[in-house]
Amino acid sequence: MAAASNPSVIALDKAALSKTVQQMAIDGDEPPPTYTVKDHKFGALETSAPSAPIPIIDMTSFLSPSSPDQEESELIKLRSALTTWGCFQAVNHGISSLVLQNVRQVIGEFFERPTEEKRKYSRKPGSAEGYGPDAVVTDNQVLDWCDRFSLRIFPACQRNANLWPENPSSFRETIEDYGSKILSTKAVLFKAIAKSLHLNEDCFSRVFTEDGAIMQGRFILYPPCPTPDRVYGLKPHTDRSGMTVLLQDTEVEGLQVLSNNKWFTVPLIHDALFVNLGDQLQIMSNAIYKSPMHRVVTNAQRGKISIAMFDEPDPNKEIGPIEALVDETRPRLYKTVKNYGFFNYECFQKGIVAIDAAKI
């Protein structure tokens, strides 16, 4: 199931030629009809879903194991979290409050820059990098009420220097520093995930943090929306990554996770990192671990910013279930895939669950 790396099927990004969502919110505009949710195949749009009892994983024993029993206890909790929710809140992850504060501040300052200045970094048609609203892929697509700024962080040699803003002046240094720390955190978590499945501890980390792996930062502004009961901040989807690490807003909720066909709101925990698995790790784990369906709802009074770091293997690397996790009781569930990232993106915009299309 391979997809072209630079397909011509991506339509011109029409939304980028009109007002940004941020500008519509500033001007007090009603969301255009293209933003109105027309079906609820993944459940009703509930802006006040109950709080989710998302598992909390203490990374202390993964970073510096002091006791085998303590590490084993946390690995058991990790396995439980990933077989049920497919996500968790990571605490004691080793990234200081100051670093988290700095990255939030620099992204907030970028979104406060004049629109014409931000447009210098606009996303080009067919590209995943750059600034702009939701990309238009199909004529009947429901657009998300958010503005995004995406950058490739690693490998450093593949960065598009023209898209890294000069203002705020600390942008590059701050994002490089945060990206490096998240990369290290991911490496620790991938090793812990492998241990929780009794696999070689580098079987995931070498795919998603080494060997030409890609890490992309996605910085998202969700402005206030006058019709939160009819408009998504981010439509329901699963991530195309191996793992996504999200730094939530400090004050405004909105992220929701689907569990047992019911939507739950992810609570805000001071300095925690929200970690969810992506489709590619679900495939490699042969569905022992899950990639959770999630979405973002809007708020009528207050906007918010989230900072997500996604990882993907080299697009030419084939991904499939690990043989040690395939047996007579659990047969192989997925095809071998290549360049899954683009395939997932297309499905996301069309409202299709990509992971289902990868099944045998």
C-alpha distance (Angstrom), angle and dihedral (degrees) to the residues before:
residue distance angle dihedral
M1 . . .
A2 3.78 . .
A3 3.81 125.6 .
A4 3.78 129.7 -160.8
S5 3.78 114.3 -94.1
N6 3.78 94.4 -136.5
P7 3.82 104.8 24.1
S8 3.77 122.6 -172.8
V9 3.80 91.0 -146.3
I10 3.80 92.0 85.6
A11 3.78 106.4 102.8
L12 3.79 124.9 -132.6
D13 3.78 108.6 -77.9
K14 3.81 94.6 -110.9
A15 3.79 93.2 172.6
A16 3.80 91.0 62.2
L17 3.81 89.3 60.1
S18 3.81 93.1 60.7
K19 3.79 134.8 47.3
T20 3.75 119.2 -40.6
V21 3.80 116.2 -120.7
Q22 3.80 88.8 -113.3
Q23 3.80 90.8 56.5
M24 3.81 92.1 47.5
A25 3.81 88.9 53.0
I26 3.82 92.1 48.3
D27 3.82 90.8 49.1
G28 3.81 91.8 48.4
D29 3.82 93.2 -119.4
E30 3.78 121.5 166.1
P31 3.82 110.7 -119.7
P32 3.83 108.9 -94.1
P33 3.83 117.0 -114.2
T34 3.82 90.0 -99.1
Y35 3.83 87.7 71.3
T36 3.81 96.1 50.9
V37 3.80 116.1 106.7
K38 3.79 108.0 -120.4
D39 3.79 101.9 -177.0
H40 3.77 136.8 22.9
K41 3.80 102.9 -148.5
F42 3.81 89.6 146.8
G43 3.80 95.5 44.4
A44 3.78 137.2 -75.7
L45 3.80 120.2 -48.9
E46 3.81 101.5 -105.4
T47 3.79 115.0 -180.0
S48 3.82 92.3 -173.2
A49 3.80 103.1 46.5
P50 3.84 116.4 161.4
S51 3.79 118.7 -88.4
A52 3.81 113.5 -90.7
P53 3.82 119.8 -124.0
I54 3.82 89.3 -136.5
P55 3.83 110.3 -178.8
I56 3.81 116.4 -106.8
I57 3.81 116.1 -138.3
D58 3.80 119.1 -160.6
M59 3.81 106.6 -147.1
T60 3.81 94.5 -164.7
S61 3.80 94.4 101.3
F62 3.81 92.2 45.8
L63 3.80 93.1 52.8
S64 3.80 97.5 45.5
P65 3.80 113.1 3.8
S66 3.79 109.1 -147.2
S67 3.76 97.1 168.6
P68 3.84 130.7 22.6
D69 3.80 88.9 -144.7
Q70 3.81 91.8 53.4
E71 3.80 91.9 49.6
E72 3.80 92.4 46.4
S73 3.80 90.5 51.0
E74 3.81 91.0 53.8
L75 3.84 91.7 45.3
I76 3.81 89.2 55.2
K77 3.82 89.5 52.0
L78 3.81 89.8 47.2
R79 3.81 92.6 52.0
S80 3.79 90.8 48.6
A81 3.82 91.3 49.9
L82 3.80 93.7 50.3
T83 3.79 96.3 45.2
T84 3.80 92.4 49.9
W85 3.81 112.1 27.4
G86 3.81 100.5 10.3
C87 3.80 88.1 -139.0
F88 3.77 143.3 63.3
Q89 3.79 144.0 -177.9
A90 3.82 110.8 -105.7
V91 3.80 116.3 -147.6
N92 3.81 130.6 178.7
H93 3.78 87.5 28.4
G94 3.80 94.8 151.6
I95 3.82 98.2 -113.0
S96 3.79 109.8 121.5
S97 3.80 125.9 -123.8
L98 3.80 88.3 -118.6
V99 3.81 92.5 58.2
L100 3.82 90.9 49.0
Q101 3.80 90.6 47.4
N102 3.80 91.8 49.7
V103 3.79 95.5 51.3
R104 3.81 92.1 47.3
Q105 3.81 90.0 49.4
V106 3.80 96.2 49.2
I107 3.82 92.8 48.1
G108 3.80 90.6 47.2
E109 3.80 90.1 51.0
F110 3.80 91.0 50.5
F111 3.80 92.3 54.7
E112 3.81 89.4 48.5
R113 3.83 91.7 59.1
P114 3.85 116.8 105.3
T115 3.79 114.3 -79.9
E116 3.81 93.7 -117.9
E117 3.78 90.6 54.1
K118 3.80 92.0 50.6
R119 3.80 90.7 48.2
K120 3.82 88.4 65.6
Y121 3.79 84.2 76.3
S122 3.81 96.6 45.3
R123 3.77 120.5 153.0
K124 3.81 112.6 -105.6
P125 3.83 119.9 -132.2
G126 3.78 108.8 -85.7
S127 3.80 94.0 18.3
A128 3.79 128.8 110.3
E129 3.81 92.9 -155.4
G130 3.77 129.4 82.8
Y131 3.78 142.3 41.9
G132 3.79 128.9 -53.2
P133 3.79 147.9 87.7
D134 3.79 125.1 -70.2
A135 3.80 112.3 -41.9
V136 3.81 115.5 -117.3
V137 3.80 110.9 -124.6
T138 3.83 102.5 155.1
D139 3.80 132.7 25.0
N140 3.82 93.5 -123.1
Q141 3.81 95.1 45.4
V142 3.81 119.1 134.1
L143 3.80 107.3 -132.7
D144 3.80 125.3 -135.9
W145 3.81 120.9 -118.1
C146 3.79 96.0 -124.0
D147 3.80 144.0 86.1
R148 3.80 117.8 -129.8
F149 3.75 136.2 -159.0
S150 3.80 114.3 -168.1
L151 3.79 127.6 -174.2
R152 3.78 135.2 174.6
I153 3.78 105.4 -122.1
F154 3.81 100.7 177.4
P155 2.96 141.4 67.7
A156 3.80 85.7 40.5
C157 3.81 90.9 -150.2
Q158 3.81 89.7 63.0
R159 3.79 96.6 54.2
N160 3.78 117.8 122.2
A161 3.80 99.9 -130.0
N162 3.82 92.2 -166.8
L163 3.79 90.3 65.5
W164 3.81 96.7 53.5
P165 3.83 106.9 97.1
E166 3.76 123.0 -124.0
N167 3.80 89.6 -149.7
P168 2.90 128.3 90.8
S169 3.78 85.8 40.1
S170 3.82 93.0 -141.7
F171 3.82 93.3 53.4
R172 3.81 98.7 103.0
E173 3.80 96.2 43.0
T174 3.81 92.6 46.1
I175 3.80 96.2 47.8
E176 3.80 93.2 44.6
D177 3.80 90.6 51.0
Y178 3.80 94.2 46.7
G179 3.80 92.1 43.8
S180 3.81 91.9 52.6
K181 3.79 91.7 50.2
I182 3.82 92.5 48.2
L183 3.80 90.2 48.7
S184 3.80 89.8 54.9
T185 3.81 91.1 46.1
K186 3.80 90.9 51.1
A187 3.80 91.4 50.9
V188 3.81 90.1 54.6
L189 3.80 92.2 47.3
F190 3.80 94.3 47.2
K191 3.81 89.4 53.5
A192 3.80 90.6 49.2
I193 3.81 90.7 49.2
A194 3.80 90.4 51.2
K195 3.81 91.1 49.6
S196 3.81 90.3 49.9
L197 3.82 87.5 59.3
H198 3.83 92.8 43.6
L199 3.80 91.6 -115.2
N200 3.80 132.0 134.7
E201 3.79 102.8 -70.8
D202 3.83 94.7 -125.9
C203 3.82 97.8 50.0
F204 3.83 93.1 101.1
S205 3.81 101.4 26.6
R206 3.81 93.8 57.1
V207 3.82 90.1 53.5
F208 3.80 99.0 44.1
T209 3.81 105.1 28.7
E210 3.84 102.9 26.4
D211 3.83 140.0 31.5
G212 3.81 96.9 56.6
A213 3.81 94.4 -42.8
I214 3.80 117.0 165.5
M215 3.79 128.0 -133.4
Q216 3.76 118.3 -168.0
G217 3.77 127.9 -172.4
R218 3.77 119.0 -143.4
F219 3.78 116.6 -167.7
I220 3.80 112.7 -168.4
L221 3.79 131.3 -167.2
Y222 3.80 116.2 -161.4
P223 3.83 106.2 -168.3
P224 3.81 121.2 -159.8
C225 3.81 111.7 -77.2
P226 3.83 122.9 -151.2
T227 3.83 91.8 -150.0
P228 3.82 106.4 41.3
D229 3.81 91.3 157.6
R230 3.82 91.0 64.0
V231 3.82 105.5 33.0
Y232 3.81 133.1 64.9
G233 3.78 122.9 -140.2
L234 3.80 85.5 -155.7
K235 3.79 121.6 -0.8
P236 3.84 120.6 -122.4
H237 3.80 112.1 -76.4
T238 3.77 146.4 137.2
D239 3.80 119.2 -121.0
R240 3.79 123.1 -104.4
S241 3.80 92.2 -143.5
G242 3.77 134.5 94.1
M243 3.79 88.6 -121.7
T244 3.80 134.2 -6.6
V245 3.80 121.9 -152.4
L246 3.79 113.4 -161.1
L247 3.78 128.6 -167.8
Q248 3.79 104.7 -156.7
D249 3.79 128.1 -149.8
T250 3.80 113.2 -85.7
E251 3.81 96.0 -127.5
V252 3.82 114.5 13.2
E253 3.80 122.8 69.5
G254 3.80 124.2 -157.3
L255 3.81 108.4 131.5
Q256 3.80 111.7 113.9
V257 3.81 131.3 -173.1
L258 3.80 127.0 -156.2
S259 3.81 115.9 -129.8
N260 3.81 125.2 168.7
N261 3.81 89.5 -11.0
K262 3.79 92.2 -56.0
W263 3.80 128.5 107.4
F264 3.81 120.2 -127.8
T265 3.81 130.2 -173.3
V266 3.80 115.9 -121.2
P267 3.81 107.4 -128.6
L268 3.79 123.1 -131.1
I269 3.81 114.6 -111.2
H270 3.79 117.7 -173.1
D271 3.81 111.2 -103.7
A272 3.82 93.3 -10.6
L273 3.79 121.5 137.4
F274 3.79 115.7 -136.3
V275 3.80 107.6 -138.0
N276 3.79 124.0 -168.0
L277 3.77 129.6 173.9
G278 3.78 120.0 -120.6
D279 3.78 131.8 -139.4
Q280 3.78 94.7 -93.2
L281 3.79 93.7 61.1
Q282 3.80 90.1 45.6
I283 3.80 87.0 55.5
M284 3.82 93.5 47.0
S285 3.82 91.8 47.4
N286 3.83 89.4 50.0
A287 3.82 88.4 -121.2
I288 3.81 95.0 -57.6
Y289 3.79 84.0 120.3
K290 3.77 121.3 39.7
S291 3.78 137.2 -136.4
P292 3.81 102.9 -138.5
M293 3.78 124.8 -134.0
H294 3.80 108.8 -122.2
R295 3.80 141.0 167.3
V296 3.79 141.5 179.1
V297 3.80 123.8 -122.2
T298 3.79 123.9 -156.5
N299 3.79 131.8 -119.4
A300 3.80 124.9 -134.7
Q301 3.81 96.2 -146.6
R302 3.78 108.0 29.2
G303 3.77 138.7 39.4
K304 3.76 126.4 -146.8
I305 3.79 142.4 -162.9
S306 3.79 128.2 -139.6
I307 3.80 129.0 -172.0
A308 3.80 117.8 -151.4
M309 3.79 129.7 -175.5
F310 3.81 116.0 -160.1
D311 3.77 128.1 -171.7
E312 3.79 129.5 -157.7
P313 3.78 133.9 173.1
D314 3.78 121.3 -112.5
P315 3.84 103.3 -67.2
N316 3.81 90.2 -120.8
K317 3.81 93.3 55.5
E318 3.78 115.6 102.0
I319 3.80 117.2 -130.4
G320 3.78 124.9 -159.3
P321 3.81 141.5 143.3
I322 3.80 114.3 -58.5
E323 3.79 107.8 -108.4
A324 3.82 93.0 -131.6
L325 3.83 87.9 63.0
V326 3.81 94.5 52.8
D327 3.81 121.1 83.6
E328 3.81 142.0 132.3
T329 3.79 92.8 -74.9
R330 3.82 92.8 46.2
P331 3.81 109.8 30.5
R332 3.78 122.6 -165.6
L333 3.81 107.3 -73.1
Y334 3.82 103.0 -176.2
K335 3.76 140.0 51.6
T336 3.78 121.2 -121.7
V337 3.80 106.6 -93.8
K338 3.78 136.9 -161.8
N339 3.81 129.1 -165.2
Y340 3.78 88.9 7.0
G341 3.81 90.7 165.5
F342 3.79 95.7 73.9
F343 3.80 92.9 42.8
N344 3.82 90.6 52.9
Y345 3.82 91.6 48.5
E346 3.81 92.2 54.1
C347 3.80 91.5 48.5
F348 3.82 91.5 47.7
Q349 3.79 92.9 56.3
K350 3.82 91.0 47.0
G351 3.79 93.7 48.3
I352 3.83 92.8 -112.9
V353 3.82 123.9 137.2
A354 3.81 102.9 -122.5
I355 3.81 96.1 -163.1
D356 3.80 89.7 63.2
A357 3.80 91.1 56.0
A358 3.81 89.5 55.8
K359 3.79 93.1 60.5
I360 3.79 120.9 110.9
